[in-house]
Amino acid sequence: MSENAGAQPVAAERKKLGIALKRVAAQEDWVTEAYVSEAMNLDRYKEDMDKLTSHRQEFDRPQREVDQCQRQKQDTQKALARLERFCHQVSKGLTSLTFDERQQLLRLVTERITVENGVARIDTVIPPDQDNLRNRYPEPLEGPA
């Protein structure tokens, strides 16, 4: 599946929410204009604006969630690209490393190993190429410890 295929539903949702927010803004403008032109009294104006504010919040929340999801996806894609570059660089030179150099590499990328109830959890640090990229693997590696 291409990256664009995953972005299409997000873009469609963002567009749908944008249209809904524009409609609410237009309704707010209409209600305000009705009040200013004295076609509506203050109590009705406040009531209508309260309803529209509530509608706006109904659309603002999902829009923020869509935006946050998109940012997280982009961050994940960047992190995976850095990880792939690191893995590629390591795999190119791995066969030429001595046993001691391989141990040194493992020490470089292993931050902490914890064993609980026979389950090992390995926290790793991928050395930065430009940024400080830290990857945590929350899934425990099962097996004899």
Secondary structure as UniProt FT lines:
FT   HELIX           3..36
FT   TURN            37..38
FT   HELIX           42..94
FT   TURN            95..96
FT   HELIX           99..109
FT   STRAND          110..116
FT   TURN            117..118
FT   STRAND          119..124
FT   STRAND          141..142
//
